[in-house]
Amino acid sequence: MFDMGSQLEVFPTHLHLRRIDPARNMRRYYQIAIHSDLFGQASLVREWGRIGSRGQMMIETHPDEGRAINALMKLARAKQRKGYAL
């Protein structure tokens, strides 16, 4: 049958993106990670800011890990369109 645990290993649960443009003095990072919480939900943790600084953080909760992975992939595509690279 279908093994959910092995299927989820194919998708990323942690991404670190960077956007560096010396001409514009731009050195930014965007980090996305998925963590399970104690209530059976998945938390999507987003951190962003200037490289070398503490930056900001936001946590979104999702009912399951699959939906959190979908949100992670959607965010990653949006950031890559803006010039962020892995």
C-alpha positions as CSV (number, residue, x, y, z in Angstrom):
1,M,0.0,0.0,0.0
2,F,0.9,3.6,0.3
3,D,3.5,4.5,3.0
4,M,3.0,8.2,4.0
5,G,6.4,8.3,5.9
6,S,8.5,7.4,2.9
7,Q,6.5,9.6,0.5
8,L,7.1,12.7,2.7
9,E,10.9,12.1,2.6
10,V,10.9,13.0,-1.1
11,F,9.7,16.6,-0.4
12,P,11.9,19.2,1.4
13,T,11.1,20.1,5.0
14,H,13.8,22.8,5.2
15,L,15.0,25.4,2.7
16,H,17.5,28.2,3.0
17,L,17.3,30.8,0.2
18,R,19.6,33.8,-0.4
19,R,19.5,36.9,-2.6
20,I,22.8,38.7,-2.9
21,D,23.2,41.8,-5.2
22,P,26.4,43.8,-4.4
23,A,25.4,46.6,-6.8
24,R,22.2,47.3,-4.7
25,N,23.9,46.4,-1.3
26,M,21.4,43.6,-0.9
27,R,22.3,40.5,1.2
28,R,19.1,38.8,2.2
29,Y,18.1,35.4,3.4
30,Y,14.8,33.5,3.7
31,Q,14.6,30.3,5.6
32,I,11.6,28.0,5.7
33,A,11.3,24.8,7.9
34,I,8.5,22.4,8.8
35,H,8.2,21.2,12.4
36,S,5.7,18.9,14.0
37,D,4.0,20.2,17.1
38,L,2.6,18.4,20.2
39,F,-1.0,18.6,18.9
40,G,-0.5,16.5,15.7
41,Q,-0.3,19.6,13.4
42,A,2.6,20.9,11.4
43,S,4.1,24.3,11.9
44,L,5.7,26.2,9.0
45,V,8.4,28.4,10.4
46,R,9.6,31.3,8.2
47,E,12.6,33.4,9.0
48,W,13.9,36.3,6.9
49,G,16.2,39.3,7.0
50,R,19.6,40.6,6.1
51,I,22.4,38.1,6.2
52,G,24.3,38.5,9.5
53,S,21.3,39.9,11.4
54,R,18.7,38.2,13.5
55,G,15.8,39.0,11.2
56,Q,12.2,38.2,11.7
57,M,10.2,35.1,12.3
58,M,6.6,33.9,11.6
59,I,5.0,30.6,12.4
60,E,2.0,29.2,10.5
61,T,0.1,26.1,11.7
62,H,-1.3,23.6,9.2
63,P,-3.5,20.6,9.9
64,D,-1.0,18.1,8.5
65,E,2.5,17.9,7.1
66,G,1.3,17.5,3.5
67,R,-0.4,20.9,3.5
68,A,2.6,22.5,5.2
69,I,4.9,21.1,2.5
70,N,2.5,22.5,-0.2
71,A,2.8,25.9,1.5
72,L,6.6,25.6,1.7
73,M,6.8,24.8,-2.0
74,K,4.5,27.7,-2.9
75,L,6.6,30.1,-0.9
76,A,9.8,28.8,-2.4
77,R,8.5,29.3,-6.0
78,A,7.4,32.9,-5.1
79,K,10.8,33.7,-3.6
80,Q,12.7,32.2,-6.5
81,R,10.7,34.3,-8.9
82,K,11.9,37.4,-6.9
83,G,15.5,36.4,-7.4
84,Y,16.3,34.2,-4.3
85,A,18.5,31.1,-5.0
86,L,19.1,27.9,-3.1
